[in-house]
Amino acid sequence: MARLQILELPEGVDDNRPPFVLVIDQYTAQRYVLGPDQPEPVDQFEHVAEKIGARAILAFEETIDIPANEITLSDAADGNVVRIRVEPDLEGFTEKVMAEVAKAQVEAIDAVRQARL
């Protein structure tokens, strides 16, 4: 099952909130056929970044670990290092994203049909 991670980016002068990239790993691409005239495969994540406020969405088949999502605690006295991995609880988020993707696909199909008229 695909995993979702957030990669925070450095803030710019005009940023109201910290910018971020949504990183999806362990992702299996799916192909959709809209019709025989379809020139290219449908982008499942088209416009999703805009809707969630991300700068971009990066999807990978492999597992990607973002070091920024780990916190290292160390005690110089004994030399022990503790690493804590921070993972958000995104229960239901995948379903919401996929619903938005399905909605965008329907809108794309409607736009193609309207263009043919």
Number of C-alpha atoms within 10 A of each C-alpha: 7 14 16 19 20 18 15 15 11 10 12 10 6 6 9 8 9 11 17 19 17 20 18 19 19 15 15 12 11 9 10 13 10 16 9 6 8 12 8 9 11 16 14 18 19 14 14 18 16 12 10 11 13 17 13 17 17 13 19 15 12 12 12 14 12 12 10 11 15 13 12 10 11 12 9 8 6 7 8 9 10 11 10 10 14 11 12 10 8 11 8 8 11 13 11 11 16 14 12 18 18 14 12 19 19 13 12 14 15 12 11 15 10 9 8 7 5
